């Protein structure tokens, strides 16, 4: 406990060495790749207004559970304190009965009454912006709800494709025109449909001042539509982000949509490797690095890929760890360490910070609990502070220096700042020698996550980590005898000694 407390006290002093690179970032301006996203399923997060609890039943996994905009507003500080700089919300549009998740849209211009009012949502966006946090809204343009009024409107009979489910997932025409899970498929090639959807998307930006859209079911919509959609939407607000969900394991297929105006993508190939590798122990981390090498080849800007361990469409990462007979808290720490320090925009699904369990949909959408152990939350706070302070962790290159059966060391360099990330995802303590060809010699590695210090010698740097632990270092000149720094350390130890003395004395009394 003493070592952890001391490490936390040292972090502000060690951050001093990252200031030159950080100043350069501030001068260049904040970019989307600098963000970290907290993903919220609105209905399952926090109930802040009981007046909109219509037919709420927290015991029914397919019913509304009461989460709303006011509940999110109440927890914005909680999210920001963990270091997140943006929130992504599931669709907020009025849904047909039972559409707690938001993807069965009944009215594209109305807010779902279970979540609050349009004014409530506007306040949420304003409150997020006050905290310098961005808001990304999930938007659905592929389909409507099962019983949409347009289906019975003679004037809109050509607004939908022929009723036929997707059967051959390798036939792209069928993927785009088929009804996804029986949901009525909109015909975006129809000029009226296209204009309606574009106008609707622009209206929400103008009306609420949101900062980005997460585009649902991208590959089920023609690329020609996305080209015009992206051009029109981005004309409304500068630096508006479009991040697409292309659920596919081929990065070449996903990257193709980048030619049609979509800025970023949810990285499913990364998820496939990360969920498998990081939910277990003694697994090589080479496949994760290989994903990055492929991403550099296929994407215009691979730093804009949204990386994640799980989401509302997958089994919870906690469940994967349990299936592997692993302690979920430790697995989550290892997983998030990689997520926050490797290239990409980290996206963390709500509840991960409390190791929320869950199997297949809808079990993976359980109600959030704010009265639980804070171990992971405290760890995320440290990771968030590092990511928001060290530009090398958001903009730096990415090089694998060492990997063996889960013990990995990575290097990231941005301008005059070098970060070294060491992750021991094995069942034993590990010692790794990084030679002077891999890192500049005669310096030292200052650990910012756990307070470790590694001094270089004539042979290089010896990094030693306990099992299932990680450290994030910055490369700096050897400190030598730093009188002010040592004086601060002495003061800390003396103060801590007095604290222990008086605590012991009070117990005796």
HELIX and SHEET records of a PDB file:
HELIX    1   1 UNK A    2  UNK A   14  1                                  13    
HELIX    2   2 UNK A   15  UNK A   18  5                                   4    
HELIX    3   3 UNK A   19  UNK A   28  1                                  10    
HELIX    4   4 UNK A   32  UNK A   34  5                                   3    
HELIX    5   5 UNK A   42  UNK A   44  5                                   3    
HELIX    6   6 UNK A   50  UNK A   52  5                                   3    
HELIX    7   7 UNK A   69  UNK A   74  1                                   6    
HELIX    8   8 UNK A   76  UNK A   81  1                                   6    
HELIX    9   9 UNK A  118  UNK A  130  1                                  13    
HELIX   10  10 UNK A  149  UNK A  152  5                                   4    
HELIX   11  11 UNK A  154  UNK A  159  5                                   6    
HELIX   12  12 UNK A  172  UNK A  177  1                                   6    
HELIX   13  13 UNK A  180  UNK A  182  5                                   3    
HELIX   14  14 UNK A  191  UNK A  208  1                                  18    
HELIX   15  15 UNK A  218  UNK A  220  5                                   3    
HELIX   16  16 UNK A  223  UNK A  234  1                                  12    
HELIX   17  17 UNK A  251  UNK A  256  1                                   6    
HELIX   18  18 UNK A  257  UNK A  260  5                                   4    
HELIX   19  19 UNK A  268  UNK A  277  1                                  10    
HELIX   20  20 UNK A  286  UNK A  298  1                                  13    
HELIX   21  21 UNK A  302  UNK A  304  5                                   3    
HELIX   22  22 UNK A  317  UNK A  323  1                                   7    
HELIX   23  23 UNK A  328  UNK A  341  1                                  14    
HELIX   24  24 UNK A  352  UNK A  354  5                                   3    
HELIX   25  25 UNK A  363  UNK A  365  5                                   3    
HELIX   26  26 UNK A  375  UNK A  389  1                                  15    
HELIX   27  27 UNK A  392  UNK A  395  1                                   4    
HELIX   28  28 UNK A  483  UNK A  508  1                                  26    
SHEET    1   A 9 UNK A  37  UNK A  40  0                                        
SHEET    2   A 9 UNK A  86  UNK A  89  1                                        
SHEET    3   A 9 UNK A 134  UNK A 139  1                                        
SHEET    4   A 9 UNK A 212  UNK A 215  1                                        
SHEET    5   A 9 UNK A 241  UNK A 244  1                                        
SHEET    6   A 9 UNK A 264  UNK A 266  1                                        
SHEET    7   A 9 UNK A 305  UNK A 307  1                                        
SHEET    8   A 9 UNK A 345  UNK A 349  1                                        
SHEET    9   A 9 UNK A  37  UNK A  40  1                                        
SHEET    1   B 2 UNK A  93  UNK A  95  0                                        
SHEET    2   B 2 UNK A 105  UNK A 111 -1                                        
SHEET    1   C 6 UNK A 399  UNK A 404  0                                        
SHEET    2   C 6 UNK A 407  UNK A 414 -1                                        
SHEET    3   C 6 UNK A 417  UNK A 424 -1                                        
SHEET    4   C 6 UNK A 469  UNK A 477 -1                                        
SHEET    5   C 6 UNK A 443  UNK A 447 -1                                        
SHEET    6   C 6 UNK A 453  UNK A 455 -1                                        
SHEET    1   D 2 UNK A 430  UNK A 434  0                                        
SHEET    2   D 2 UNK A 461  UNK A 465 -1                                        
END                                                                             
